[in-house]
């Protein structure tokens, strides 16, 4: 079989192409014949073509807003503090985990006899946490970093000392209660 050149093919087939358009109502007549033979077939509904461009535009706007949010988001206070003094994150992690452990021990030791002491201690710890957050803000705002870092460490140490003292007092209260219970039962 010999391959024809495209131009040769069109020259040979010229005049044989069906280029006429069907008459008006052709689609309706065709569908009516289909309905008679196979059941009901309906014309496809024209879709409102306004929604597609609007949905594309809305998607583009949403992506742009998300992009702006990501690129323009300001780093958190913790991230800014770590940029100024990287050693703070390690120290804070160590102290925070130690404090959290002791706070949990304090909450577990809460009893009717120690409830007021535990509640007051938790209030004092919240105040110290607020002070620590203020120190972080001062560090970010450009305060004397050596003095502020020293104050931050002192804040952690104060919290730890407070927790140790309160836990010791709770232990003393328990021992005193146990001693009193033994003496009154005899």
Residue frames relative to the residue before (quaternion, step in Angstrom):
aa qw qx qy qz dx dy dz
X 1.0000 0.0000 0.0000 0.0000 0.00 0.00 0.00
X 0.3219 -0.7587 0.5441 0.1572 3.51 -0.80 1.03
X 0.3761 -0.7231 0.5324 0.2287 3.59 -0.90 0.92
X 0.3096 -0.7626 0.5438 0.1639 3.51 -0.84 1.03
X 0.4931 -0.6022 0.5413 0.3180 3.44 -1.23 0.60
X 0.5975 -0.5970 0.3933 0.3632 3.58 -0.99 0.70
X 0.6469 0.5079 -0.3269 0.4655 3.58 0.94 -0.79
X 0.6435 0.5166 -0.3242 0.4625 3.58 1.00 -0.82
X 0.6309 0.5450 -0.3298 0.4429 3.57 0.98 -0.81
X 0.6910 0.4682 -0.2859 0.4707 3.59 0.88 -0.91
X 0.6222 0.5308 -0.3492 0.4573 3.58 1.04 -0.64
X 0.6665 0.4990 -0.3045 0.4626 3.59 0.97 -0.82
X 0.7586 0.3926 -0.2072 0.4769 3.59 0.98 -0.83
X 0.3877 0.7411 -0.4780 0.2684 3.60 1.22 0.02
X 0.7844 0.2784 -0.2442 0.4975 3.49 -0.94 1.01
X 0.6643 0.5038 -0.3076 0.4585 3.61 1.19 -0.24
X 0.5494 0.6167 -0.3989 0.3983 3.63 1.25 -0.16
X 0.3700 -0.6976 0.5685 0.2309 3.55 -1.13 0.76
X 0.0159 0.8338 -0.5490 0.0560 3.57 -0.27 1.24
X 0.4639 0.6805 -0.4405 0.3574 3.56 1.25 0.17
X 0.3589 -0.7013 0.5718 0.2290 3.57 -1.13 0.70
X 0.5244 -0.6217 0.4601 0.3561 3.59 -1.06 0.66
X 0.5983 -0.5878 0.4175 0.3495 3.55 -1.19 0.57
X 0.6502 -0.5136 0.3733 0.4172 3.54 -1.26 0.34
X 0.7786 0.3020 -0.2502 0.4898 3.55 -1.05 0.80
X 0.3691 0.7497 -0.4812 0.2648 3.61 1.26 0.10
X 0.6722 0.5088 -0.3071 0.4415 3.59 0.85 -0.96
X 0.6582 0.5080 -0.3153 0.4575 3.59 0.93 -0.83
X 0.6515 0.5042 -0.3169 0.4700 3.60 0.97 -0.84
X 0.6419 0.5270 -0.3208 0.4553 3.56 1.00 -0.86
X 0.6807 0.4803 -0.2882 0.4722 3.59 0.89 -0.91
X 0.6114 0.5421 -0.3557 0.4536 3.61 1.04 -0.68
X 0.6449 0.5005 -0.3193 0.4813 3.60 0.99 -0.79
X 0.6454 0.5083 -0.3250 0.4685 3.60 1.01 -0.78
X 0.6291 0.5456 -0.3302 0.4444 3.60 0.99 -0.82
X 0.6580 0.5137 -0.3142 0.4521 3.58 0.98 -0.80
X 0.7587 0.4099 -0.2263 0.4529 3.57 0.91 -0.82
X 0.8360 0.2142 -0.0887 0.4973 3.66 0.87 -0.79
X 0.6792 -0.4226 0.3271 0.5032 3.61 1.02 -0.03
X 0.7267 -0.4554 0.3091 0.4110 3.52 -1.32 -0.12
X 0.0271 0.7438 -0.6671 0.0314 3.54 -0.96 0.97
X 0.1730 -0.8116 0.5511 0.0878 3.55 -0.70 0.99
X 0.6009 -0.5429 0.4425 0.3853 3.51 -1.27 0.37
X 0.4849 -0.6390 0.4893 0.3423 3.56 -0.97 0.69
X 0.4462 -0.6897 0.5063 0.2624 3.53 -0.98 0.90
X 0.4434 -0.6602 0.5284 0.2971 3.52 -1.02 0.77
X 0.3333 -0.7460 0.5449 0.1885 3.52 -0.81 1.02
X 0.4983 -0.6234 0.5055 0.3278 3.47 -1.12 0.66
X 0.2783 -0.8172 0.4889 0.1252 3.56 -0.39 1.21
X 0.4786 0.6696 -0.4401 0.3589 3.60 1.24 0.13
X 0.6499 0.5673 -0.3240 0.3883 3.59 0.99 -0.82
X 0.6214 0.5630 -0.3594 0.4095 3.60 0.95 -0.73
X 0.6970 0.4345 -0.3051 0.4820 3.66 0.75 -0.86
X 0.6329 0.5317 -0.3406 0.4480 3.58 1.04 -0.71
X 0.6666 0.4895 -0.3166 0.4645 3.59 0.94 -0.80
X 0.6216 0.5178 -0.3443 0.4765 3.59 1.06 -0.68
X 0.6570 0.5086 -0.3122 0.4607 3.58 0.93 -0.88
X 0.6480 0.5136 -0.3191 0.4632 3.58 0.96 -0.83
X 0.6399 0.5218 -0.3231 0.4625 3.60 0.99 -0.78
X 0.6510 0.5092 -0.3165 0.4656 3.57 0.95 -0.85
X 0.6494 0.5102 -0.3183 0.4656 3.59 0.93 -0.87
X 0.6535 0.5177 -0.3136 0.4545 3.60 0.94 -0.87
X 0.6578 0.4996 -0.3080 0.4721 3.58 0.93 -0.86
X 0.6433 0.5189 -0.3235 0.4608 3.58 0.98 -0.80
X 0.6601 0.5069 -0.3110 0.4589 3.58 0.93 -0.86
X 0.6484 0.5050 -0.3189 0.4720 3.57 0.98 -0.82
X 0.6401 0.5288 -0.3187 0.4573 3.56 1.01 -0.81
X 0.6557 0.5016 -0.3071 0.4734 3.56 0.95 -0.85
X 0.6305 0.5382 -0.3284 0.4528 3.57 1.00 -0.82
X 0.6794 0.4954 -0.2914 0.4561 3.56 0.92 -0.93
X 0.7484 0.4202 -0.2332 0.4571 3.57 0.83 -0.98
X 0.7386 0.3966 -0.2319 0.4933 3.58 1.10 -0.54
X 0.4494 0.6978 -0.4691 0.3020 3.60 1.19 -0.01
X 0.3917 -0.7195 0.5332 0.2111 3.51 -0.95 0.97
X 0.5017 -0.6516 0.4576 0.3380 3.60 -0.90 0.80
X 0.5691 -0.6061 0.4352 0.3456 3.55 -1.16 0.65
X 0.6816 -0.4751 0.3552 0.4285 3.54 -1.30 0.26
X 0.6360 0.5314 -0.3317 0.4507 3.58 0.98 -0.86
X 0.6613 0.5046 -0.3092 0.4609 3.60 0.93 -0.88
X 0.6519 0.5094 -0.3144 0.4656 3.59 1.00 -0.79
X 0.6375 0.5180 -0.3278 0.4667 3.58 1.01 -0.79
X 0.6551 0.5096 -0.3162 0.4596 3.59 0.95 -0.86
X 0.6191 0.5320 -0.3475 0.4614 3.62 1.07 -0.65
X 0.6828 0.4764 -0.2870 0.4738 3.58 1.00 -0.81
X 0.8045 0.0143 0.0488 0.5918 3.58 0.88 -0.99
X 0.2554 -0.8221 0.4885 0.1424 3.63 0.07 1.26
X 0.6231 0.5653 -0.3492 0.4126 3.61 1.05 -0.63
X 0.5230 0.6551 -0.4039 0.3663 3.59 1.22 -0.41
X 0.6518 0.5399 -0.3392 0.4106 3.61 0.89 -0.85
X 0.6598 0.4920 -0.3166 0.4715 3.61 0.97 -0.79
X 0.6628 0.5020 -0.2992 0.4682 3.56 0.93 -0.92
X 0.6625 0.5062 -0.3054 0.4601 3.56 0.92 -0.92
X 0.6335 0.5268 -0.3374 0.4553 3.60 0.95 -0.80
X 0.6593 0.5110 -0.3109 0.4556 3.59 0.89 -0.92
X 0.7149 0.4489 -0.2637 0.4668 3.58 0.72 -1.07
X 0.6568 0.5262 -0.3237 0.4323 3.59 0.90 -0.88
X 0.6656 0.4839 -0.3206 0.4691 3.59 0.93 -0.78
X 0.6340 0.5202 -0.3243 0.4714 3.60 1.02 -0.76
X 0.6637 0.4968 -0.2997 0.4721 3.59 0.94 -0.89
X 0.6501 0.5215 -0.3199 0.4507 3.59 0.91 -0.90
X 0.6337 0.5281 -0.3233 0.4637 3.57 1.01 -0.80
X 0.6959 0.4636 -0.2747 0.4747 3.59 0.90 -0.89
X 0.6071 0.5359 -0.3563 0.4661 3.61 1.08 -0.65
X 0.6439 0.5075 -0.3244 0.4718 3.58 0.97 -0.78
X 0.6316 0.5185 -0.3223 0.4779 3.58 1.02 -0.80
X 0.6334 0.5299 -0.3151 0.4677 3.57 1.05 -0.80
X 0.6734 0.4878 -0.2963 0.4699 3.59 0.89 -0.90
X 0.6485 0.5157 -0.3153 0.4627 3.58 1.05 -0.74
X 0.6903 0.4798 -0.2734 0.4675 3.57 1.11 -0.65
X 0.4455 0.7041 -0.4534 0.3165 3.59 1.24 -0.05
X 0.0638 0.7627 -0.6373 0.0895 3.54 -0.93 1.01
X 0.7067 -0.4371 0.3025 0.4668 3.61 -1.18 0.10
X 0.6655 0.5061 -0.3034 0.4570 3.59 1.05 -0.73
X 0.7774 0.3442 -0.1649 0.5000 3.60 1.08 -0.71
X 0.3766 0.7727 -0.4614 0.2194 3.60 1.25 -0.07
X 0.6773 0.4918 -0.3017 0.4564 3.58 0.85 -0.95
X 0.6457 0.5218 -0.3132 0.4612 3.57 0.98 -0.85
X 0.6634 0.4978 -0.2989 0.4719 3.60 0.94 -0.90
X 0.6634 0.5086 -0.3063 0.4555 3.60 0.89 -0.91
X 0.6560 0.5018 -0.3081 0.4722 3.59 0.95 -0.87
X 0.6405 0.5247 -0.3217 0.4593 3.56 1.00 -0.79
X 0.6532 0.5072 -0.3172 0.4643 3.59 0.95 -0.83
X 0.6186 0.5272 -0.3400 0.4731 3.60 1.08 -0.68
X 0.6599 0.5028 -0.3036 0.4686 3.58 0.95 -0.90
X 0.6392 0.5203 -0.3246 0.4639 3.59 1.03 -0.75
X 0.6207 0.5273 -0.3383 0.4714 3.60 1.06 -0.69
X 0.6427 0.5133 -0.3224 0.4685 3.59 1.00 -0.81
X 0.6579 0.4977 -0.3084 0.4737 3.58 0.98 -0.84
X 0.6191 0.5305 -0.3372 0.4707 3.60 1.08 -0.67
X 0.6358 0.5142 -0.3182 0.4798 3.58 1.02 -0.81
X 0.6343 0.5201 -0.3227 0.4722 3.58 0.99 -0.82
X 0.6414 0.5228 -0.3201 0.4614 3.58 0.99 -0.84
X 0.6487 0.5108 -0.3169 0.4668 3.60 0.96 -0.84
X 0.6305 0.5173 -0.3274 0.4771 3.59 1.08 -0.71
X 0.6289 0.5240 -0.3316 0.4691 3.58 1.04 -0.74
X 0.6240 0.5291 -0.3356 0.4670 3.59 1.01 -0.78
X 0.6592 0.5050 -0.3057 0.4657 3.58 0.96 -0.88
X 0.6350 0.5205 -0.3267 0.4681 3.60 1.00 -0.78
X 0.6308 0.5298 -0.3278 0.4626 3.58 1.02 -0.80
X 0.6630 0.4970 -0.2996 0.4730 3.59 0.96 -0.86
X 0.6883 0.4933 -0.2785 0.4531 3.57 1.01 -0.83
X 0.6271 -0.6002 0.3184 0.3810 3.60 1.25 0.11
X 0.3266 0.7456 -0.5190 0.2608 3.55 1.09 0.54
X 0.6893 -0.4517 0.3493 0.4458 3.59 -1.32 0.11
X 0.3654 -0.7944 0.4402 0.2040 3.56 -0.23 1.29
X 0.6403 0.5294 -0.3514 0.4315 3.63 0.93 -0.75
X 0.6763 0.4843 -0.2938 0.4710 3.57 0.89 -0.91
X 0.6774 0.4931 -0.2959 0.4587 3.58 0.92 -0.91
X 0.6448 0.5071 -0.3274 0.4689 3.60 0.95 -0.81
X 0.6317 0.5171 -0.3263 0.4765 3.59 1.03 -0.76
X 0.6536 0.5009 -0.3097 0.4754 3.59 0.99 -0.82
X 0.6248 0.5360 -0.3402 0.4545 3.61 1.04 -0.72
X 0.6648 0.4843 -0.2990 0.4838 3.58 0.94 -0.87
X 0.6292 0.5269 -0.3272 0.4685 3.58 1.03 -0.79
X 0.6122 0.5484 -0.3373 0.4590 3.58 1.06 -0.76
X 0.6569 0.4911 -0.3092 0.4814 3.58 0.91 -0.88
X 0.6671 0.5040 -0.3057 0.4555 3.57 0.88 -0.93
X 0.6231 0.5371 -0.3357 0.4589 3.59 1.04 -0.74
X 0.6467 0.5118 -0.3182 0.4674 3.57 0.96 -0.83
X 0.6616 0.5019 -0.3091 0.4636 3.57 0.92 -0.90
X 0.6591 0.5028 -0.3103 0.4652 3.60 0.93 -0.89
X 0.6292 0.5299 -0.3306 0.4627 3.59 0.98 -0.82
X 0.6756 0.4927 -0.2974 0.4609 3.58 0.86 -0.93
X 0.6488 0.5116 -0.3244 0.4605 3.59 0.94 -0.84
X 0.6680 0.5032 -0.3039 0.4563 3.57 0.93 -0.88
X 0.6699 0.4870 -0.3035 0.4710 3.59 0.92 -0.87
X 0.6435 0.5073 -0.3294 0.4691 3.61 0.95 -0.77
X 0.6310 0.5098 -0.3314 0.4818 3.59 1.07 -0.70
X 0.6458 0.5071 -0.3207 0.4721 3.60 0.99 -0.78
X 0.6317 0.5174 -0.3331 0.4715 3.59 0.99 -0.75
X 0.6355 0.5164 -0.3238 0.4740 3.57 0.99 -0.80
X 0.6437 0.5100 -0.3168 0.4746 3.60 1.00 -0.79
X 0.6379 0.5191 -0.3261 0.4661 3.60 0.99 -0.80
X 0.6522 0.5081 -0.3129 0.4676 3.58 0.95 -0.84
X 0.6598 0.5033 -0.3056 0.4669 3.59 0.94 -0.88
X 0.6500 0.5106 -0.3125 0.4681 3.57 0.98 -0.86
X 0.6457 0.5089 -0.3137 0.4750 3.58 0.97 -0.84
X 0.6506 0.5095 -0.3091 0.4708 3.57 0.96 -0.86
X 0.6496 0.5128 -0.3090 0.4686 3.59 0.98 -0.86
X 0.6702 0.4920 -0.2965 0.4699 3.59 0.96 -0.89
X 0.6320 0.5287 -0.3326 0.4587 3.59 1.01 -0.76
X 0.6612 0.5037 -0.3090 0.4622 3.60 0.99 -0.79
X 0.6911 0.4880 -0.2828 0.4520 3.60 0.93 -0.87
X 0.6909 0.4674 -0.2917 0.4680 3.58 1.02 -0.63
X 0.6516 0.5148 -0.3244 0.4529 3.59 1.16 -0.43
X 0.6192 0.5765 -0.3466 0.4050 3.61 1.14 -0.36
